[in-house]
Amino acid sequence: MRRLARWHIWLGWLIGVPLLLWTFSGLWMVARPIEEVRGTDLRSEPARLPAITAPVLPATEARPVERIELVQRVDGPVWIVRFAGGDARAASVASGRMLPRIDAALARRIADAALAEPSAVVGASAFAAVDAPLELRRDRSSWQVRYADGVHVYVDALTGEVLAVRTGQWRWFDLMWGLHIMDLQTREDTHHPLLIGFAALAFAGSLMGVVLLFWRRKARVRGAGTKG
């Protein structure tokens, strides 16, 4: 048992830092309302579609389509065509033709409309799908509209859809999540050797602690019986 106790001490030193990180990051994440983290409380109500007479169906160019939606954008109603390959495009309701990529000015208007009380815009940047920022978490061509209060609104460059609203709290939450799963690079992999290894060591250390707890308790009882 003395050898087991020594192993338990050394194991405690080894897993102490990961356990502190797991506890601290977990506490931080659950202490924040998820609506504030996701920026749900900052969003405005979706605009209602006006009455549309004789809309022209979009020209899909013989590509297989999964779904077609009619949505209201700040510049008017548009079709959103979702193709079988996973990409999507916006099409004119009046002509059915595919619309061009949105520009920075329209991206700002869409982002402003998505927020209930937007602060001042400090910049807008375009990103290709392969260069999408880590905080977007989606491989989509997009505009990132940045606000003075730290809010980032991501607008799809092809459809004009709002892909995500990221706040300062979300970025802290994302960092804590990366620490929690020990993946600061992608912050998505919950099945990798480092995490599994430390989790196994933590389980082994806890099991050793339980065994030692009962062993020491029995030893105290035996000692008390001998004295009696």
Secondary structure, DSSP 8 states (H G I E B T S, - for coil): -HHHHHHHHHHHHHHHHHHHHHHHHHHHHHHS-HHHHHTGGGB---------SS------TT--EEEEEEEEETTEEEEEEEETTS-EEEEETTT--B-----HHHHHHHHHHHBSS---EEEEEEE-GGG--TTT-S---EEEEEETTS-EEEEETTT--EEEEE-HHHHHHHHHHHHHTT-TTTS-----HHHHHHHHHHHHHHHHHHHHHHHHHHHHHHHHHHH-
